[in-house]
Amino acid sequence: MPDADRPPELPARLLTDPEMISACRVRNFAKVFRLVKTKAGIYPSMIARRCELTPSRVGEVIAGQRQLQHMDVIERIADGLRIPGHMLGLARREWETPQALLVTEREAPQAAEPEQQAPASLPGPDVDSILALATRTSLNTATLEAFHSSIEDYWRRDDQHGGEALRPAIVGQLRHVVGLLKENRPPTIQKGLYGIAAELARLTGWTYFDARQYNQARAYFTEALQLAKEVDDRQFMANVLACMSLQGTYQDKPADSLALVTAAQDQARSALDTTPRVQSMLSMREAFAHATRGNRDSTHRAIGEAHHHFEQIQASNPDPSWVTYFDETKLIVDTGIAHGRLGEAATAEPLIADALRREARTNQRGRAFHSFWLARTQLDQGKLEQACHTATQALEPASAVTSERVSGHLREFYDQLAPHRQEPVALAFEARLRELLPPVSGSLHP
């Protein structure tokens, strides 16, 4: 970053102020923003611009009406206000590295690395490329069904184990299918291949989203959108836009989230074959967007529409395979989460608890994610012991699945325990958290 574009550093007297240090340690951004305003002359509008937040969101934080807990938002605050990473429990920020060290690292001679050899039993990648050129794959409907079957298997294993280990295989298959699109095919086969490529691109985007690697996720979601558009699959375009809307809620960009889910609903309405299950799922994503904005009436309206659409579902509906996950259990738990996002913990708790009792034991990530939300609603009601017990139960399935999204939520729950850190139940949760989910570089950690 050129020096002219580099945000000015905060005054040393502010960064060493005990009040600032304490506020950063517990991530009390209401106090941080007030101190930055009064002692550094950086007003809320400038805070919003530097940290990629809306001015209204900054105002809500300062007024104590909203908390900022997502890791990427905290990183934006650290980078935008030039708060050293260690003060907020983050890894050392890139801009903290002295310029002289950067120069030294760039100018240091690089030792020659030995040439990487492929295993003796495998041909080199150049041979694979030659063989691919020499082979013209014959495709039929059975081949397309085999692709769909593998995608369904990827999703099933993603629920059980996370997407990190699956991603290389998914990306490899995506590249293979995109290569097949370059050859002339019968229209029905070509359309099927575009649909498969779109599903693989969305699945890849999902694995990046679940890893909280949002830029990569957005790139693959955008590719999925373009592939679906090629064959005018408006239901699937709605599905991808709904995924991007959900990502917007995680990045604390509620306006983007609402715009994307509204676009998704427009696409769904323009498709002749959109099913009630798809409409119900989209209405629930709309509820999430409104809840993130703190709009109670609109959230309740969207929840009502989700339930209305769900009641219209019939066994004969031609649901796309990608929406069959949205069953009654998912509707109930998402309803609870939407209420939880609004701060309506007493309404949310029994809904999430009921869904957890119904949820398949094999869905490790879902059980961990929903247990976190149950614990959060219990904590919001002052049920400390019950909340810590629920969160501790979430750690086992969370440790069985590679999902930084879930792990991050449970570390955020630890942050929410700050006023109760010395209570025995909180100490027991912390010990188990450190054991099963050790911190990773750049993540929130105890």
C-alpha positions in Angstrom: 0.0 0.0 0.0 1.5 3.4 -0.9 2.2 5.6 2.0 -0.3 8.2 0.8 -3.1 5.5 1.0 -2.0 4.1 4.3 -4.4 4.9 7.2 -2.6 7.0 9.8 -1.6 5.2 13.0 -3.5 5.8 16.2 -1.6 7.9 18.8 0.8 6.0 21.0 -0.8 7.5 24.0 -4.2 5.9 23.0 -2.7 2.5 22.2 -1.0 2.4 25.6 -4.0 3.8 27.5 -5.2 1.1 30.0 -8.8 1.9 29.2 -8.1 1.2 25.5 -6.1 -1.9 26.2 -8.9 -3.3 28.4 -11.6 -2.5 25.8 -9.6 -4.2 23.1 -8.9 -7.2 25.2 -12.7 -8.0 25.7 -13.5 -6.6 22.2 -15.8 -3.9 23.6 -16.1 -2.0 20.4 -18.6 0.5 21.8 -15.8 1.8 24.1 -13.1 1.4 21.4 -15.0 3.5 19.0 -15.7 6.2 21.6 -12.1 6.3 22.6 -10.9 6.5 19.0 -13.4 9.4 18.5 -12.5 11.4 21.6 -8.7 10.7 21.8 -7.8 10.4 18.1 -10.4 12.6 16.5 -11.6 9.8 14.2 -15.4 10.3 14.0 -18.0 7.6 13.4 -18.3 8.3 9.7 -14.6 7.9 9.2 -14.6 4.7 11.4 -17.3 3.3 9.1 -15.3 4.1 6.0 -12.0 2.7 7.3 -13.6 -0.5 8.6 -16.0 -1.1 5.7 -19.1 -0.7 8.0 -22.2 1.4 7.5 -22.4 4.6 9.5 -25.6 3.3 11.1 -23.9 0.1 12.2 -21.1 2.1 13.9 -23.7 4.2 15.6 -25.6 1.1 16.8 -22.3 -0.3 18.2 -21.5 3.0 20.0 -25.0 3.1 21.5 -24.6 -0.5 22.8 -27.4 -1.8 20.5 -25.2 -4.2 18.6 -22.0 -6.3 19.1 -19.4 -7.1 16.5 -18.2 -10.7 16.9 -17.4 -12.1 13.4 -13.7 -12.6 12.8 -13.5 -10.9 9.5 -15.2 -7.8 10.9 -12.7 -7.7 13.8 -9.9 -8.0 11.3 -11.3 -5.1 9.3 -11.4 -3.0 12.5 -7.8 -3.9 13.4 -6.6 -3.0 9.8 -8.8 0.1 9.3 -8.0 1.7 12.7 -4.4 0.3 12.8 -4.9 -1.5 16.1 -2.1 -4.1 16.6 -3.4 -7.6 16.2 -2.3 -8.8 19.7 -4.5 -6.2 21.3 -7.6 -7.8 19.8 -6.5 -11.4 20.1 -5.5 -11.7 16.5 -2.3 -12.8 14.7 0.2 -10.1 13.9 -1.2 -8.0 11.0 0.7 -7.7 7.8 1.1 -4.0 8.1 2.8 -4.4 11.5 5.9 -5.9 9.8 8.6 -3.2 9.7 9.3 -2.0 6.1 13.0 -2.8 6.5 12.2 -6.4 7.3 10.0 -6.6 4.2 12.9 -5.3 2.0 15.3 -7.7 3.6 13.0 -10.6 3.0 12.5 -9.6 -0.7 16.2 -9.2 -1.3 17.3 -12.3 0.5 18.8 -14.9 -1.9 16.5 -17.8 -2.5 18.0 -21.2 -2.0 17.3 -23.5 -5.0 14.6 -25.9 -4.2 15.0 -29.5 -5.4 12.7 -30.3 -8.3 9.5 -32.0 -7.1 9.2 -35.5 -8.4 5.9 -37.2 -8.9 5.6 -40.6 -7.3 7.2 -43.3 -9.5 3.8 -45.1 -9.9 2.0 -42.1 -11.4 2.5 -40.4 -14.8 3.4 -36.7 -14.8 0.7 -34.0 -15.2 1.9 -33.4 -18.8 1.1 -37.0 -19.7 -2.3 -36.6 -18.1 -3.0 -33.6 -20.3 -1.9 -35.5 -23.4 -4.1 -38.4 -22.6 -7.1 -36.1 -22.0 -6.6 -34.5 -25.4 -6.4 -37.9 -27.1 -9.7 -39.1 -25.4 -13.1 -38.1 -26.6 -15.5 -39.0 -23.7 -18.8 -40.4 -24.8 -21.5 -39.0 -22.6 -25.1 -40.1 -22.0 -27.8 -39.6 -19.4 -26.3 -42.4 -17.3 -23.0 -40.4 -17.2 -24.8 -37.3 -16.0 -26.6 -39.3 -13.3 -23.2 -40.6 -12.1 -21.9 -37.0 -11.8 -25.0 -36.1 -9.8 -24.5 -39.1 -7.6 -21.0 -38.0 -6.8 -22.1 -34.5 -6.0 -24.7 -35.9 -3.5 -22.0 -38.0 -2.0 -19.7 -34.9 -1.6 -22.5 -33.1 0.2 -23.1 -36.0 2.5 -19.4 -36.3 3.4 -19.2 -32.5 3.8 -21.8 -32.7 6.5 -19.9 -35.5 8.3 -16.3 -34.3 7.9 -16.2 -30.8 6.4 -15.0 -29.8 2.9 -11.3 -29.2 3.4 -10.2 -32.7 2.4 -12.9 -32.9 -0.3 -12.1 -29.7 -2.0 -9.2 -30.9 -4.3 -11.4 -33.7 -5.6 -14.4 -31.3 -6.1 -12.2 -28.7 -7.9 -10.6 -31.5 -10.0 -14.0 -32.7 -11.1 -15.2 -29.2 -11.8 -12.2 -28.6 -14.1 -12.9 -31.9 -15.8 -16.6 -31.0 -16.5 -15.7 -27.5 -17.7 -13.2 -29.2 -20.1 -16.1 -31.4 -21.4 -18.1 -28.3 -22.1 -15.6 -27.4 -24.8 -16.7 -30.3 -27.0 -19.8 -30.4 -29.1 -22.6 -32.4 -27.4 -26.3 -33.0 -28.0 -28.3 -30.0 -26.4 -29.7 -32.1 -23.6 -26.3 -33.4 -22.6 -24.7 -30.0 -22.9 -27.4 -28.5 -20.7 -26.9 -31.2 -18.1 -23.1 -30.6 -18.1 -23.6 -26.9 -17.4 -25.9 -27.8 -14.5 -23.3 -30.2 -13.1 -20.5 -27.6 -13.5 -22.7 -25.0 -11.7 -23.4 -27.4 -8.8 -19.7 -28.3 -8.4 -18.7 -24.6 -8.5 -21.3 -23.8 -5.8 -20.1 -26.7 -3.7 -16.5 -25.4 -4.0 -17.7 -22.0 -3.0 -19.5 -23.5 0.0 -16.3 -25.3 1.2 -14.4 -21.9 1.1 -17.3 -20.2 2.8 -17.3 -22.8 5.6 -13.6 -22.2 6.0 -14.3 -18.5 6.3 -12.2 -17.8 3.1 -14.8 -15.4 1.8 -13.0 -14.0 -1.3 -12.5 -17.4 -2.7 -16.1 -18.4 -1.9 -17.5 -15.4 -3.7 -15.3 -16.2 -6.8 -16.7 -19.7 -7.0 -20.3 -18.6 -6.2 -20.0 -16.1 -9.1 -18.7 -18.8 -11.4 -21.7 -21.0 -10.4 -24.1 -18.2 -11.1 -22.6 -17.7 -14.6 -22.8 -21.4 -15.4 -26.4 -21.6 -14.3 -27.2 -18.5 -16.4 -25.8 -20.2 -19.5 -28.7 -22.7 -19.4 -31.3 -20.3 -17.8 -31.6 -22.4 -14.7 -33.3 -19.7 -12.6 -34.0 -21.9 -9.6 -30.3 -22.7 -9.3 -29.3 -19.1 -9.8 -31.7 -18.3 -6.9 -29.9 -21.0 -4.8 -26.5 -19.5 -5.5 -27.6 -15.9 -4.7 -29.1 -17.3 -1.5 -25.6 -18.7 -0.6 -24.1 -15.3 -1.3 -26.7 -13.6 0.9 -25.9 -15.9 3.8 -22.2 -15.0 3.3 -23.2 -11.3 3.5 -24.7 -11.9 7.0 -21.4 -13.4 8.1 -19.4 -10.5 6.7 -21.7 -8.1 8.6 -23.0 -6.6 5.3 -26.7 -6.8 5.9 -27.6 -4.5 3.0 -25.7 -6.7 0.6 -27.3 -9.8 2.1 -30.8 -8.4 1.7 -30.2 -7.3 -1.9 -28.8 -10.7 -2.9 -31.7 -12.7 -1.3 -34.2 -10.3 -3.0 -32.5 -11.0 -6.3 -32.7 -14.7 -5.5 -36.5 -14.5 -4.9 -36.9 -12.5 -8.2 -35.2 -15.3 -10.1 -37.3 -18.0 -8.3 -40.5 -16.2 -9.1 -39.6 -15.9 -12.8 -39.0 -19.6 -13.1 -42.1 -21.7 -14.0 -41.0 -24.8 -12.0 -40.0 -23.2 -8.7 -41.3 -25.4 -5.9 -42.7 -24.4 -2.5 -39.6 -25.9 -0.7 -37.3 -23.6 -2.7 -39.5 -20.6 -1.9 -39.6 -21.6 1.8 -35.8 -21.8 1.9 -35.4 -18.4 0.2 -37.9 -16.8 2.6 -35.9 -18.1 5.6 -32.7 -16.6 4.1 -34.6 -13.3 3.8 -35.5 -13.6 7.5 -31.8 -14.0 8.3 -31.0 -10.8 6.3 -33.7 -8.8 8.1 -32.6 -10.2 11.5 -29.0 -9.1 10.8 -30.3 -5.6 10.2 -32.3 -5.8 13.4 -35.6 -5.3 11.6 -38.1 -7.3 13.8 -41.3 -6.8 11.8 -39.7 -7.8 8.5 -38.0 -10.8 10.1 -41.3 -12.1 11.5 -43.0 -11.5 8.2 -40.4 -13.5 6.3 -40.5 -16.3 8.9 -44.3 -16.5 8.4 -43.8 -16.7 4.6 -41.3 -19.5 5.0 -43.7 -21.5 7.0 -46.6 -20.7 4.6 -44.6 -22.0 1.6 -43.5 -25.0 3.6 -47.1 -26.0 4.3 -47.7 -26.1 0.5 -45.1 -28.8 -0.1 -46.4 -32.0 -1.7 -44.7 -35.3 -2.3 -45.2 -34.9 -6.0 -43.3 -31.6 -6.2 -40.3 -31.8 -8.5 -37.8 -30.5 -5.9 -34.2 -30.0 -7.1 -31.8 -32.3 -5.3 -29.9 -29.4 -3.8 -32.9 -28.2 -1.8 -34.0 -31.5 -0.3 -31.9 -30.8 2.8 -34.5 -28.1 3.7 -36.8 -30.4 5.7 -39.1 -29.7 8.7 -36.2 -30.0 11.1 -34.2 -27.4 9.1 -37.2 -25.1 9.0 -37.6 -25.3 12.7 -33.9 -24.7 13.6 -33.6 -21.9 11.1 -36.7 -20.3 12.6 -35.0 -20.4 16.0 -31.8 -19.0 14.7 -33.6 -16.1 13.0 -35.3 -15.3 16.4 -31.9 -15.7 18.1 -30.3 -13.2 15.7 -33.0 -10.7 16.7 -32.2 -11.2 20.3 -35.5 -13.1 21.0 -33.7 -15.8 22.9 -36.8 -17.1 24.9 -38.6 -17.8 21.6 -35.5 -19.2 19.9 -34.4 -21.7 22.6 -37.2 -24.3 22.5 -37.2 -24.3 18.6 -33.5 -25.0 18.4 -33.7 -27.6 21.1 -36.5 -29.4 19.4 -34.7 -29.5 16.1 -31.5 -30.8 17.7 -33.5 -33.7 19.2 -34.6 -34.6 15.6 -31.3 -34.0 13.8 -29.4 -37.0 12.4 -26.4 -38.0 14.5 -24.2 -38.2 11.3 -24.6 -34.5 10.6 -21.6 -33.5 12.7 -21.4 -29.9 11.5 -25.1 -29.3 11.8 -25.2 -30.6 15.3 -22.2 -28.5 16.4 -23.6 -25.4 14.7 -27.1 -25.7 16.1 -25.7 -26.5 19.6 -23.8 -23.3 19.5 -26.9 -21.4 18.7 -28.8 -23.1 21.5 -26.0 -22.3 23.9 -26.0 -18.6 22.8 -29.8 -18.3 23.4 -29.4 -19.9 26.8 -26.6 -17.5 27.7 -28.6 -14.5 26.5 -31.3 -15.5 29.0 -28.7 -15.7 31.9 -28.7 -19.6 32.0 -24.9 -19.8 32.4 -24.6 -23.4 33.5 -27.0 -24.7 30.9 -25.3 -22.7 28.2 -21.8 -23.9 29.1 -23.0 -27.5 29.2 -24.7 -27.1 25.7 -21.6 -25.5 24.2 -19.3 -28.2 25.7 -21.5 -30.8 24.0 -21.0 -29.0 20.7 -17.2 -29.4 20.9 -17.2 -33.1 20.2 -18.9 -32.9 16.8 -17.1 -29.7 16.0 -13.8 -31.4 16.5 -14.9 -34.2 14.2 -15.5 -31.9 11.2 -13.1 -29.4 9.5 -15.2 -26.2 9.7 -13.6 -23.0 10.7 -17.1 -21.4 10.6 -18.2 -23.7 13.4 -15.0 -23.5 15.3 -15.1 -19.8 15.1 -18.6 -19.7 16.5 -17.5 -21.7 19.5 -14.6 -19.4 20.1 -17.0 -16.5 19.8 -19.1 -18.1 22.5 -16.0 -18.2 24.7 -15.6 -14.5 24.1 -19.2 -14.0 25.3 -18.3 -15.7 28.5 -15.9 -12.8 29.4 -18.0 -11.6 32.4 -18.1 -15.1 33.8 -14.6 -16.4 33.1 -13.9 -17.4 36.7 -17.1 -19.5 37.1 -16.4 -23.2 37.3 -18.6 -24.1 34.3 -16.9 -21.4 32.2 -13.5 -22.7 33.2 -14.5 -26.3 32.3 -15.7 -25.1 28.9 -12.5 -23.3 28.3 -10.4 -26.3 29.2 -12.4 -28.5 26.8 -12.3 -25.9 24.1 -8.5 -25.7 24.3 -8.3 -29.5 24.2 -10.5 -30.1 21.2 -10.3 -26.9 19.2 -6.8 -25.5 19.7 -6.4 -22.0 18.2 -5.1 -21.5 14.7 -3.1 -18.6 13.4 -5.3 -15.6 12.7 -8.4 -16.9 14.4 -10.3 -15.9 17.5 -8.9 -17.9 20.3 -9.0 -18.1 24.1 
